[in-house]
Amino acid sequence: MRRLALLSIILNVSVVCAGEEAKLDLKALKGQVKSSIESGITFLRTQQNKDDGSYGPQRDVGVTALVLSAIVNSPAKYRPADGPFVRKAVEFLLDNVAEDGSIRNKKDPSLANYKTCASILALVSIEDPKLKPIIEKARKYIIGAQCSEDSGYDSEKDKNAYGGFGYGGGQRPDLSNTQFALSALKAAGLEESDPAFKRVVAFLNRCQNLSETNDMPTAGNDGGGFYSPVESKADKVKLPNGKEIYRSYGSMTYALLRCFLLAGIPKDDPRVKAAHAWLRDHYTLDENPEMGNQGLYYYYLTMAEALKLYGDPYIVTKDGQQHHWAAELAQKLVSLQKSGSWANNTGRFWEDDKTLCTAYAVLTLDICYDLLDKPGK
């Protein structure tokens, strides 16, 4: 029945004369998306560990926070009063608040920054004023985790790291963790004028293939983004002139676009325009561009977060076609759902974990659902 309903939605797409937008039955699609989200949440509830409220076999704070965010941001807007599937997850996060303000597994301090950021996003979404002191202390921890003068980094000597955020504990910064950090800081109420947002721009510049603003010797000029100033998860590419640069790829270019916007860089800035142009030219829902299926569900979520913030409901590809990206992304995810869950057939970045992938997918559909009947900015 689900496949028949999806086919009905797809057949409702009618393309009018060239230059006019495709007309979608967004009302029908929205109903299908809501059903898909609820089915995903039903699956996630089966993955909760009843004794401590965590989600997934690893009982991980980060995964639990992502699942909680997916549930509380769904169309039903579930809250702790709705049952232990929300309440006990909140309690699990609060039970793992450390003295320094971080929120991470007490017996495993690794990935503390990422887990704290994911927890902030979940706790903010609960909309409970009593959580404010915990959120503010966690926010302070994240600011302290930035590679800055306060943590012993020099803006000139430490160009590979300055301004960025890593997993925590002195680990090297990267664009993925930086994206989590900026979104968490913004959600936790940090003003755009704060030095943390100003410092991060230098790091963002060095994660973009744009030699006008990237002062690293490996900078290219396609406008796309990569993992860090010294690494691309898509490896390197040799240009015709023999120069080697870090390969741009989909998920990190969306992360870069989102980070620029979170840091207050306007849409007409050359860096934002270059990143958006790369994404326009590589627009696809069939893979994570330049990475294949690796990190595919993270790619979907980062795409939705970035394009929501960018504010345009359409993306026009290099062939001139206009795409209602939220509708197309929603259709894609609904088609990939199996027995309520999602999982990647490629295990890199832990995406063979159904709990994690389903959290990514539901979070993405939460965003798409809210945008299906709303005009862009």
C-alpha positions, 0 to 999 in steps of 0.5 A, spaced: 500 500 500 505 504 501 508 503 494 502 504 491 501 511 495 507 513 493 506 512 485 500 516 486 504 522 488 509 521 483 504 521 478 501 527 480 507 531 478 505 534 471 510 538 468 507 545 464 510 548 458 518 550 459 520 555 464 514 554 468 515 550 475 512 543 475 506 542 479 506 537 485 500 535 489 504 537 495 498 536 500 498 528 498 505 528 499 505 532 506 500 526 508 505 521 505 511 524 509 507 524 516 505 517 515 512 515 514 515 519 519 510 516 524 512 509 522 519 511 523 518 513 530 514 507 531 521 503 529 525 508 533 521 506 539 523 499 539 530 501 539 530 504 546 533 501 552 528 501 557 532 501 563 536 507 562 532 511 556 538 511 551 537 509 544 541 504 540 545 498 542 551 502 543 547 506 548 550 512 545 549 520 548 549 522 541 545 517 537 540 518 543 540 525 542 539 525 534 533 520 535 530 525 541 531 531 536 527 527 530 521 525 535 520 532 538 521 535 532 516 531 528 509 533 526 506 530 532 511 535 537 512 529 542 514 531 549 516 528 555 509 528 558 507 523 552 511 517 555 517 514 556 520 514 549 521 521 550 521 522 558 526 517 559 531 519 553 531 526 556 533 523 563 538 519 560 541 526 557 541 529 563 544 523 567 550 524 562 551 531 564 559 532 566 561 537 571 564 541 565 558 542 562 559 537 556 553 532 555 557 525 553 557 518 556 560 518 563 564 512 561 566 514 555 569 521 554 570 521 546 566 525 541 564 530 547 563 536 543 559 532 538 555 529 543 554 535 547 552 539 540 547 534 539 544 534 546 543 541 546 539 541 539 535 536 542 534 539 549 532 546 546 527 543 542 523 540 548 522 547 550 522 547 557 525 553 561 527 548 567 533 546 562 536 553 560 541 552 566 544 546 563 543 548 556 547 555 557 553 551 561 553 546 555 554 552 550 559 555 554 563 548 554 562 548 546 565 555 546 571 553 550 572 547 545 573 552 539 580 552 536 582 559 539 587 563 543 583 561 549 585 554 548 592 555 545 591 556 538 594 562 534 591 565 528 597 565 523 601 559 526 595 554 527 592 555 520 590 548 519 585 548 525 584 556 528 577 557 528 574 550 527 571 545 532 573 538 533 570 532 536 573 535 543 579 533 547 584 536 543 582 532 537 583 536 530 577 540 527 573 538 521 567 541 518 562 536 520 563 538 527 564 545 526 557 545 523 554 541 529 557 546 533 555 552 530 548 550 529 548 548 537 550 555 539 545 558 535 540 554 538 542 555 545 541 563 543 549 565 542 548 572 538 551 572 531 556 578 534 559 573 538 567 572 537 566 564 536 562 566 530 567 571 527 573 566 529 570 560 525 570 564 518 577 563 517 576 555 518 570 555 513 575 559 508 580 554 508 575 548 507 573 551 501 576 550 494 576 558 492 583 560 492 581 568 492 579 566 500 583 560 501 590 561 503 592 554 503 596 551 498 592 546 496 586 550 494 582 549 488 577 553 485 570 549 484 567 553 490 565 546 493 567 544 500 571 538 504 572 535 511 578 540 513 584 544 511 588 538 511 583 532 509 577 530 504 574 524 505 573 524 498 581 524 497 585 528 493 584 530 485 590 532 481 588 538 476 591 538 469 597 543 471 599 538 476 597 541 482 593 537 487 587 539 491 582 536 496 576 534 492 570 537 494 564 533 495 556 533 497 555 533 504 561 537 506 559 543 501 552 543 504 555 543 511 560 549 508 554 553 505 550 552 512 556 554 516 557 560 512 550 562 513 550 561 521 556 565 521 552 571 518 555 571 511 550 573 506 547 570 501 550 574 496 557 573 498 562 570 493 563 564 498 556 563 499 555 563 491 560 559 489 558 553 494 551 554 492 553 554 485 557 547 486 551 544 489 546 546 484 551 543 478 551 537 483 544 536 485 542 529 486 538 525 491 541 518 488 548 519 491 552 523 496 556 527 490 563 524 489 562 519 495 557 515 492 553 511 498 558 513 503 554 518 508 548 518 504 543 519 510 548 524 513 548 528 506 540 528 506 540 531 513 545 536 511 542 538 504 535 539 508 538 543 513 542 548 509 537 549 503 532 550 509 537 556 512 538 558 505 531 560 504 529 558 497 524 552 496 527 551 489 534 549 486 535 550 478 540 545 476 545 547 470 540 544 465 535 549 467 530 545 470 527 547 477 527 542 483 522 543 489 528 540 493 524 539 499 518 535 495 523 531 491 527 529 497 521 527 501 519 522 495 526 519 495 526 518 503 519 515 503 521 510 497 527 508 501 523 506 507 523 499 509 519 496 515 519 503 518 526 504 518 532 506 513 539 503 513 545 504 508 548 499 504 555 502 505 557 502 513 562 507 512 560 513 518 556 508 521 550 508 516 549 501 517 546 502 524 538 502 523 537 507 529 542 512 526 540 512 519 532 512 521 534 518 526 537 522 520 531 520 515 526 522 520 530 529 522 530 530 514 523 528 513 521 533 519 524 539 515 521 537 509 514 536 512 514 543 514 517 546 508 512 543 503 506 548 504 511 554 505 513 559 500 521 561 501 524 567 504 
